[in-house]
Amino acid sequence: MDVCLFLIGTVSDMPDGAPTIDVASLHAATHAIDGLRRLVIHRPVEPARGDPLLSAPGKHPHCVLQWYFDDLGTLETALESDGCIQTALDILGTSSHQSLFAQQVMAVRTFATPAGAGAPQQSAERCTYLVSYEGEADDFNAWLTHYLIHHPPLMAELPGIRELEIYTRVDYRSGLALPRATAMQRNKVVFDDPLALSAALASPVRARMKRDFDRFPTYSGSTPHYPMRSIYGNLREEPSDRRS
């Protein structure tokens, strides 16, 4: 199973506004990272219409970076204090904003989608809806079992959906001087653009998803939802069978 490092930026207490992420420089700095298969840079977009669960703009992260690896050991090597990910962040000058980022490594579950056409090519852009479950389930096994059986088939019916991934937390070693995020679960649905996302969220499928949401095992905590502009850097071509 693939693993993904999330670096999550927050806009709170930022006197000079959100730091600038030089996309081209970040992609260039990551080509030397052994085992890094894919990098996705998410930046905020205008709120999608049609979803009452949308988080207030002030709670949106200024960016989310997703670093995909084939295995945890390779990722942990890249996460050493003098490792390649720290070097990439130093090149960007991101270290000066370290208190404004949090890190979390999660296992990746990828689900097929009817409109899926493989990952976008280098520097392609799409629109992503990110969701995180920040609290705890009373019985996580019951929660995850229900979720994985019932919710992805509904999510895959959203009109125009291109990608669907569900993430669950794992224990990991890291030398990055960043606080750790502790979300129980994260989800990602991907569309061609904000209009396609808005149309999907306004579709009848969303009401069916809400009915299933109401049947989830007991859970306490916030579930922030936020739309993002997503820029892809595919560092290694993926075999076709990885996306099925």
C-alpha positions in Angstrom: 0.0 0.0 0.0 1.3 3.5 -0.9 1.9 6.1 1.8 1.6 9.8 1.6 3.2 12.6 3.5 0.8 15.6 4.1 2.4 19.0 4.8 -0.6 21.1 5.8 -0.3 24.9 6.0 -2.6 27.1 8.2 -3.4 30.7 7.8 -3.8 31.4 11.5 -1.5 34.0 13.2 0.3 34.8 9.9 1.4 38.5 10.2 2.7 38.7 6.6 0.0 36.5 4.9 0.4 33.1 3.4 4.0 32.2 2.3 4.5 31.9 -1.5 5.1 28.4 -2.9 7.3 28.5 -6.0 5.8 25.5 -7.8 8.5 25.2 -10.4 11.3 25.3 -7.9 9.6 22.8 -5.6 9.1 20.3 -8.5 12.8 20.8 -9.5 14.0 20.3 -5.9 12.1 17.0 -5.5 13.4 15.2 -8.5 16.4 13.9 -6.5 14.2 12.4 -3.8 14.6 8.6 -3.9 11.3 6.8 -4.0 9.1 9.9 -4.4 6.5 8.9 -7.0 4.2 11.9 -7.1 3.9 15.4 -5.7 0.7 17.3 -5.6 0.6 21.0 -4.5 -2.9 22.2 -3.4 -3.7 25.9 -3.1 -7.1 27.4 -2.2 -9.8 28.2 -4.8 -13.1 30.0 -4.5 -15.6 28.0 -2.4 -17.5 25.4 -4.3 -21.2 25.8 -4.4 -23.7 23.2 -3.3 -22.2 21.9 -0.1 -23.4 23.0 3.3 -20.4 21.2 4.9 -17.9 23.6 3.3 -15.6 25.1 5.9 -15.4 28.8 6.4 -12.6 30.4 4.3 -10.7 31.4 7.4 -10.2 27.8 8.3 -8.7 26.8 4.9 -5.0 25.9 4.8 -2.9 28.2 2.7 -1.6 25.1 1.0 -1.4 21.3 1.3 1.6 19.4 -0.1 1.1 15.6 -0.8 4.3 13.5 -1.2 3.5 10.0 -2.4 5.9 7.1 -1.8 5.7 3.3 -2.5 6.6 2.3 1.1 7.1 3.7 4.5 10.8 2.9 4.9 11.7 5.0 1.8 9.6 7.9 3.0 11.1 7.8 6.5 14.6 8.0 4.9 13.5 11.1 3.1 12.1 12.5 6.3 15.4 12.5 8.2 16.5 15.8 9.7 19.2 16.2 7.0 17.1 14.3 4.4 15.9 15.2 0.9 12.5 16.6 2.0 14.1 19.0 4.4 16.6 20.0 1.7 13.7 20.7 -0.7 12.0 22.9 1.9 15.2 24.7 2.6 15.7 25.5 -1.1 12.2 27.1 -1.1 12.9 29.1 2.1 10.0 27.2 3.7 11.9 26.6 6.9 11.1 30.1 8.0 7.5 29.2 8.0 7.8 25.8 9.8 5.5 26.8 12.6 2.8 27.3 10.0 2.9 23.8 8.7 2.0 20.4 10.2 3.0 17.0 9.0 1.2 13.7 8.9 2.0 10.4 7.1 -1.0 8.3 6.0 -1.8 5.1 4.2 -3.4 5.6 0.8 -6.4 3.7 -0.5 -7.2 4.4 -4.1 -10.6 3.7 -5.7 -11.5 3.4 -9.3 -13.8 6.1 -10.8 -15.9 5.9 -14.0 -14.4 9.1 -15.4 -10.9 8.3 -14.3 -8.3 8.7 -17.1 -5.1 8.1 -15.2 -3.1 10.7 -13.4 -2.7 14.1 -15.0 0.7 14.8 -16.7 3.5 16.9 -15.2 2.3 20.4 -14.2 -1.4 19.6 -15.0 -4.0 21.2 -12.8 -7.3 19.9 -11.4 -9.7 20.9 -8.6 -9.7 18.8 -5.4 -12.1 18.7 -2.5 -10.2 17.7 0.7 -11.9 16.4 3.8 -10.4 15.5 7.1 -11.9 13.8 10.2 -10.1 15.6 13.0 -11.7 13.8 16.0 -12.0 10.1 17.1 -14.5 7.3 16.5 -15.7 5.4 19.5 -14.8 2.2 17.6 -12.4 2.9 14.8 -12.6 -0.6 13.4 -16.4 -0.3 13.1 -16.1 3.2 11.7 -13.5 2.2 9.0 -15.4 -1.0 8.1 -18.7 0.9 7.5 -16.9 3.8 5.7 -14.9 1.7 3.3 -17.8 -0.6 2.4 -20.5 2.0 2.0 -19.1 5.5 1.2 -16.6 5.1 -1.7 -19.2 3.5 -4.0 -21.4 6.6 -3.5 -18.5 9.0 -3.9 -17.5 7.3 -7.1 -20.9 8.1 -8.5 -20.3 11.9 -8.2 -20.6 13.3 -11.8 -17.2 14.0 -13.4 -15.1 12.6 -10.5 -11.5 11.8 -11.7 -9.8 10.5 -8.6 -10.9 9.1 -5.2 -8.5 8.4 -2.4 -9.1 7.7 1.3 -6.2 8.0 3.8 -5.8 6.5 7.3 -3.0 7.4 9.8 0.1 5.4 10.4 2.9 5.6 12.9 6.1 7.0 11.4 9.5 8.5 12.2 10.3 12.0 11.0 13.2 14.4 11.5 11.3 17.4 10.3 10.9 20.1 12.9 7.2 20.4 12.3 4.2 19.8 14.6 2.2 16.6 13.8 -1.3 16.6 12.6 -3.4 13.7 14.0 -6.4 13.5 11.7 -8.1 10.1 12.0 -8.9 10.0 8.3 -8.7 12.1 5.2 -10.4 11.9 1.8 -9.8 13.4 -1.6 -12.1 13.7 -4.6 -10.7 15.3 -7.7 -12.5 17.0 -10.7 -11.4 18.9 -13.8 -12.2 22.4 -12.4 -14.2 24.2 -9.8 -17.3 24.2 -11.9 -17.2 20.4 -12.2 -16.8 20.2 -8.4 -19.7 22.5 -7.8 -21.9 20.5 -10.2 -21.0 17.2 -8.4 -21.7 18.6 -5.0 -25.1 19.9 -6.2 -26.0 16.5 -7.6 -28.5 14.0 -6.1 -25.5 11.8 -5.2 -24.6 14.3 -2.4 -27.9 13.7 -0.7 -27.3 10.0 -0.7 -23.9 10.5 0.7 -25.4 12.6 3.5 -27.8 9.9 4.4 -24.9 7.4 4.7 -23.0 10.0 6.7 -25.9 10.0 9.2 -25.5 6.3 9.6 -21.8 6.4 10.4 -20.7 4.8 13.7 -20.3 7.3 16.5 -17.7 9.9 15.9 -16.8 13.1 17.8 -14.8 15.9 16.1 -14.8 18.4 13.3 -14.8 17.4 9.6 -13.4 20.4 7.6 -14.1 20.5 3.9 -12.2 22.7 1.5 -11.8 23.1 -2.3 -8.2 23.4 -3.7 -6.5 24.1 -7.0 -4.2 21.1 -7.4 -0.9 21.1 -9.4 0.6 17.8 -10.2 4.2 16.8 -10.5 4.5 13.2 -11.6 8.0 12.2 -11.0 7.6 8.6 -12.1 5.2 7.2 -14.6 2.6 4.9 -13.0 1.8 1.5 -14.5 -1.7 1.4 -15.7 -2.7 -1.3 -13.2 -2.0 1.0 -10.2 -5.0 3.2 -11.0 -7.5 0.4 -11.2 
